[in-house]
């Protein structure tokens, strides 16, 4: 391949002051030219760079542009037999981008994103077999206090008795230093919950099932644990645990139906206008 002369123009002063007109050429490579207008978005405001840095920046921009152009020329020269397939790929990629952008814009403007609770519950009931749990989950929360807190042993006893609930609540309000980030109405994986508390049990599921309220401790803290519910692996997920997933499934189904409708309407309209004939 015959090398083409690269001509680089570098002026002094700040970038914006050096090149005052959009038509000013910074570099040229054969018939190709790099102008101020092409690179203006890459240049800082006037006065940001000193003279030397301005020159260095323009030089870097011009070299990168030239390198890119020369590599393209080398590729076109050495890959002539493959250029047709590259051109086809570029055309296909452009067409795919256009179709995707159009569909996304249409869906964004026309998709009904309101999914009511009844629609979600109906979907859940009709597709219950699809919502088997892959892991055990719990509804639980805990609050922890230092092992050396005053009357901590009394607090353990109060916690386990409904009769002394007010005493426990008054005590824990004073001494609690840690609590779960989730509420007792939130579902979370059992393993994730067990990682937060120092429960020592060879069969934690059975223990939690028969002991919904208990205390456990490590060397630093006493954990007061309340368990609201537990579901074992392979049982059905509670609705609340999969509510958001169902909402997304419903929206995705609507989205696919809307896209299919658009595609069918486009074909029908083209046939009706006489623009499309399918022989």
HELIX and SHEET records of a PDB file:
HELIX    1   1 UNK A   15  UNK A   18  1                                   4    
HELIX    2   2 UNK A   36  UNK A   39  1                                   4    
HELIX    3   3 UNK A   40  UNK A   42  5                                   3    
HELIX    4   4 UNK A   51  UNK A   78  1                                  28    
HELIX    5   5 UNK A   80  UNK A   82  5                                   3    
HELIX    6   6 UNK A   83  UNK A  110  1                                  28    
HELIX    7   7 UNK A  117  UNK A  126  1                                  10    
HELIX    8   8 UNK A  128  UNK A  131  5                                   4    
HELIX    9   9 UNK A  152  UNK A  159  1                                   8    
HELIX   10  10 UNK A  162  UNK A  164  5                                   3    
HELIX   11  11 UNK A  165  UNK A  175  1                                  11    
HELIX   12  12 UNK A  190  UNK A  194  1                                   5    
HELIX   13  13 UNK A  204  UNK A  210  1                                   7    
HELIX   14  14 UNK A  239  UNK A  273  1                                  35    
SHEET    1   A 3 UNK A   6  UNK A   8  0                                        
SHEET    2   A 3 UNK A  25  UNK A  29 -1                                        
SHEET    3   A 3 UNK A  32  UNK A  35 -1                                        
SHEET    1   B 3 UNK A 176  UNK A 179  0                                        
SHEET    2   B 3 UNK A 137  UNK A 146 -1                                        
SHEET    3   B 3 UNK A 187  UNK A 189 -1                                        
SHEET    1   C 4 UNK A 176  UNK A 179  0                                        
SHEET    2   C 4 UNK A 137  UNK A 146 -1                                        
SHEET    3   C 4 UNK A 221  UNK A 231 -1                                        
SHEET    4   C 4 UNK A 213  UNK A 217 -1                                        
END                                                                             
